[in-house]
Amino acid sequence: MVKITITERAIEQLRRVRGNKHVKLTYDTDDCGCAVNGVPMLLLVEQLDEHDVAIETNDMPIWMEKHRLIFFDEQMTIDVVDGAGCFQLKSPNQILNPRMSLMER
């Protein structure tokens, strides 16, 4: 089971831009041509898909497509990258994306 800790700085930034939209963590493979080579990114979406599942966090729900869970570690943290205007996704074992975008769809 995946669990995400959102740092206070990331919570503040997400609340500022989220509005009434859902925050979704996805594994973007659009430019890779292969399902194994993708990039984690955050999306702001108005509606959730039928395959989206809520991930346990310390604050707001983060949604993920159930079939993409295999690409993520069980324990992860979303933080803010100072001065870069983006987020970072890390686990105790690795940095999954050092400069994770927040896109709106």
VENUR-V345868 format. One record per pair of residues at least 6 apart in sequence whose C-alpha atoms are under 6 Angstrom apart, sorted by sequence separation. I is the first residue (numbers start at 1). J is the second residue. D is the distance in whole Angstrom. If there is no record, write none. Layout:
i-><I:I>
j-><J:J>
d-><D:D>
This chain:
i-><29:81:90:55:80:89:54:55:79:80:89:29:54:79:88:28:53:78:88:27:28:53:78:88:27:52:77:87:88:27:52:53:77:86:87:26:51:52:76:86:26:51:76:86:25:75:25:24:24:23:23:22:21:22:21:21:24:23:24:25:24:5:3:4:5:3:41:43:41:42:43:44:45:43:10:10:3:6:2:3:4:5:6:7:1:4>
j-><35:87:96:62:87:96:62:63:87:88:97:38:63:88:97:38:63:88:98:38:39:64:89:99:39:64:89:99:100:40:65:66:90:99:100:40:65:66:90:100:41:66:91:101:41:91:42:42:43:43:44:44:44:45:45:46:62:62:63:64:64:57:56:57:58:57:100:102:101:102:103:104:105:104:79:80:74:77:74:75:76:77:78:79:74:77>
d-><6:5:5:5:4:5:6:6:6:6:5:4:5:5:6:5:5:6:5:6:5:5:5:5:5:5:6:6:5:4:4:6:5:6:5:6:5:6:5:6:6:6:4:6:6:6:5:6:5:6:5:6:6:5:5:5:5:5:4:5:6:5:5:5:6:6:5:6:6:5:5:5:5:6:5:5:6:6:4:5:5:5:5:5:6:5>
